[in-house]
Amino acid sequence: MTISPRKLNTFLLFKLPAAYFCGVRTKSLNETSCTVSVKHRWINQNPFNSMFWAVQGMAAELTTGALMMTKIRNSGKHISMLVATNNGTFTKKATGRVTFTCHQGDTIDDAIDKAISTGEGQTIILNSKGVNEDGVQVSDFNFEWTIKVKS
């Protein structure tokens, strides 16, 4: 079974309802990138009338995690994945619709290939940038993922 934006959004409803009810939605997913968007609304705002940082983090993590899950599924191997660390930088108030994108599908392929060939765990840092409707970057997240082939 392939992973699609619609299946990911249904997954959010049942497994990550906080993200779903905050409006986090997968817009596109392919071999090289994943795009997720979320609109600033009452339910996901902070006291300063912009999007709460954790909602931005959920959307950003989904771009990297969905791409990682897709690549792992395509490998045909049983591989565990875990976020070891993350950080975020916020450069502008997040209002309106914010779109997060990760373009590192090729980097994930390399890490999975190395994990399979060596049998050792691998660490990969994936980036997701949040851009508002005007094309201005509002946040930048890095997620350090660890992967390991299960025996």
C-alpha positions as CSV (number, residue, x, y, z in Angstrom):
1,M,0.0,0.0,0.0
2,T,1.4,3.4,-0.9
3,I,1.3,6.4,1.4
4,S,-0.7,9.3,0.0
5,P,-1.6,12.7,1.3
6,R,-5.2,11.6,1.8
7,K,-4.0,8.5,3.8
8,L,-1.7,10.7,5.9
9,N,-4.5,13.1,6.7
10,T,-6.7,10.2,7.8
11,F,-3.8,8.8,9.9
12,L,-3.6,12.2,11.6
13,L,-7.3,12.1,12.5
14,F,-7.0,8.8,14.3
15,K,-3.4,8.7,15.5
16,L,-2.4,12.4,16.0
17,P,-5.8,14.1,16.6
18,A,-4.1,17.3,18.0
19,A,-2.4,17.9,14.7
20,Y,-5.6,17.1,12.8
21,F,-7.8,19.4,14.8
22,C,-5.2,22.2,14.6
23,G,-5.6,22.1,10.8
24,V,-2.3,20.3,9.8
25,R,-2.8,18.8,6.4
26,T,-0.5,17.0,3.9
27,K,-0.8,18.7,0.5
28,S,1.8,16.7,-1.6
29,L,4.1,13.8,-1.2
30,N,6.5,12.4,-3.8
31,E,10.0,10.8,-4.0
32,T,11.9,14.0,-3.3
33,S,9.7,16.2,-1.2
34,C,6.7,16.5,1.1
35,T,4.5,19.6,1.6
36,V,2.2,20.2,4.6
37,S,0.2,23.3,5.3
38,V,-1.7,24.8,8.3
39,K,-3.9,27.9,8.5
40,H,-3.7,30.2,11.5
41,R,-7.0,29.9,13.3
42,W,-8.4,30.4,16.8
43,I,-7.6,26.8,17.9
44,N,-3.9,27.0,17.0
45,Q,-3.0,30.6,18.0
46,N,-0.9,31.9,20.8
47,P,-1.7,34.9,23.0
48,F,0.1,37.2,20.5
49,N,-2.4,36.4,17.7
50,S,-0.1,34.2,15.6
51,M,0.3,30.5,15.2
52,F,1.6,28.6,18.2
53,W,5.2,27.4,17.8
54,A,4.2,23.8,18.6
55,V,1.6,23.7,15.7
56,Q,4.3,24.9,13.3
57,G,6.6,22.1,14.8
58,M,3.9,19.4,14.2
59,A,3.5,20.5,10.5
60,A,7.3,20.7,10.0
61,E,7.9,17.3,11.6
62,L,5.2,15.7,9.4
63,T,7.0,16.8,6.3
64,T,10.2,15.0,7.4
65,G,8.4,12.0,9.0
66,A,6.1,11.3,6.1
67,L,9.0,11.4,3.6
68,M,11.0,9.1,5.9
69,M,8.0,6.7,6.3
70,T,7.5,6.6,2.5
71,K,11.2,5.8,1.9
72,I,11.3,3.1,4.6
73,R,8.2,1.5,3.1
74,N,9.7,1.6,-0.4
75,S,12.9,-0.1,0.9
76,G,11.0,-3.3,1.8
77,K,13.0,-3.6,5.1
78,H,11.8,-3.3,8.7
79,I,13.5,0.0,9.8
80,S,12.8,1.8,13.0
81,M,12.8,5.6,13.0
82,L,12.9,8.1,15.9
83,V,13.5,11.8,16.3
84,A,16.5,12.3,18.5
85,T,16.6,16.1,18.6
86,N,15.0,19.0,17.0
87,N,15.3,22.8,16.9
88,G,13.4,25.7,15.3
89,T,14.0,29.3,14.4
90,F,11.2,31.8,14.1
91,T,11.8,34.8,11.9
92,K,8.3,36.3,11.4
93,K,4.8,36.1,12.9
94,A,3.1,33.1,11.5
95,T,-0.4,34.2,10.3
96,G,-2.6,33.1,7.4
97,R,-1.7,29.8,5.7
98,V,1.8,28.6,6.4
99,T,3.3,25.9,4.1
100,F,6.1,23.6,5.3
101,T,8.3,21.7,2.8
102,C,11.1,19.2,3.1
103,H,13.1,18.5,-0.1
104,Q,15.5,15.9,1.1
105,G,14.2,12.6,-0.3
106,D,17.6,11.8,-1.9
107,T,19.4,12.3,1.5
108,I,17.0,9.9,3.1
109,D,17.6,7.3,0.3
110,D,21.4,7.5,1.0
111,A,20.9,7.0,4.8
112,I,18.6,4.1,4.3
113,D,20.9,2.4,1.8
114,K,23.8,2.9,4.2
115,A,21.8,1.5,7.2
116,I,20.8,-1.6,5.1
117,S,24.3,-2.2,3.7
118,T,26.2,-1.8,7.0
119,G,23.5,-3.0,9.5
120,E,24.4,0.0,11.7
121,G,22.1,2.8,12.8
122,Q,22.2,6.0,10.9
123,T,21.6,9.6,11.9
124,I,20.1,12.1,9.4
125,I,19.2,15.8,9.8
126,L,16.2,16.9,7.8
127,N,15.1,20.5,7.3
128,S,11.6,21.9,6.9
129,K,11.0,25.6,6.2
130,G,7.7,27.3,6.8
131,V,6.6,30.0,4.3
132,N,3.6,32.3,4.6
133,E,1.2,33.2,1.7
134,D,3.4,36.1,0.7
135,G,6.4,33.7,0.2
136,V,8.1,35.0,3.3
137,Q,9.8,32.4,5.5
138,V,8.4,32.4,9.0
139,S,10.1,29.4,10.6
140,D,12.9,26.9,10.0
141,F,13.0,23.5,11.7
142,N,15.7,20.8,11.8
143,F,14.9,17.3,12.9
144,E,17.7,14.8,13.7
145,W,16.2,11.3,12.8
146,T,17.8,8.1,13.8
147,I,17.1,4.9,11.7
148,K,18.1,1.3,12.3
149,V,17.3,-1.9,10.4
150,K,15.5,-4.3,12.7
151,S,16.7,-7.9,12.7
